[in-house]
Amino acid sequence: MQQIIYFFQKFKYFLFYLLLAFIALALTFNNLNFHRSKYVNSANYITGGLYSKTANISEYLSLKSENELLSIENTKLRNQLEKVGAIKDSIIEELIIDTTKFQQKYSYINAKIIKNNFTNSFNFITINRGNNNGISQEMAVINSKGIIGITDNARNKYARVQSILNKNSKINARLKNSFYFGTLTWDGKDYKTVQLLDIPRQAPIKIGDTIETGGKSTIFPEGVPIGTIAKINKGNTADNKIDIKLFNDMSNLGYVYVIRNLDKIEIKSLENLVNE
């Protein structure tokens, strides 16, 4: 109690000044419209700024859940687009050969990367989807920018993906809007660049051309983006190697889509018959 009394005694003039200043301001704002409007506007500006900052912080903290919801929604949209494409093909087929049968060729499963290696010669990625979600070996993995890799192994709840940054990786790829295709590999050097081999020498290639999946396998649909031509080997080598700058930053990956080819078993069984 003595400390409180001592405080008021020591700062009595300053406290008295604050009281008079408060009374003066109150009288000013209550009696003068101009000052009152300025006060209200200033208060609104300050509180509005605080609310805006609070909203931004809240939005940032909820980004994780929002990204997951977007990934799920995009997966649904991809599956719906695939069905629409199948129905469209069915209508065209019906007009030509009078049939009403159609079949969706691909389905999409959303997943999240929980481990990503990109600094080794043989890199693998782990995703949080597995056999329980319909994941199996040799399924394409992509995101909104392009290809990521191919599923290598799967358990009940998780799966391993062989990254395109793996020296064992071999993916069919082509020049966009062209039938010239080759094999996409990686030399183990730069995680931003892969190599395209065996493109025919007569193919009209130039720096900046887009490379995409060729669709010559049962894994990747055709037309999935890969990257752009960054360097062309001008030598007369047998493999005709071309450096491709990836659209994806393989060091910064989050949500992905796993693609299931619904016709894979039928195609494989037919190819095995041909090979017998």
Beta strands, then each sheet from edge to edge (+ up, - down):
strand 1: 106-116
strand 2: 122-127
strand 3: 140-142
strand 4: 147-154
strand 5: 159-166
strand 6: 171-175
strand 7: 181-185
strand 8: 193-197
strand 9: 210-213
strand 10: 225-232
strand 11: 242-246
strand 12: 255-261
sheet 1: 1+ 2- 5+ 4- 3+ 12- 1+
sheet 2: 6+ 7- 8+ 11- 10+ 9- 6+
end
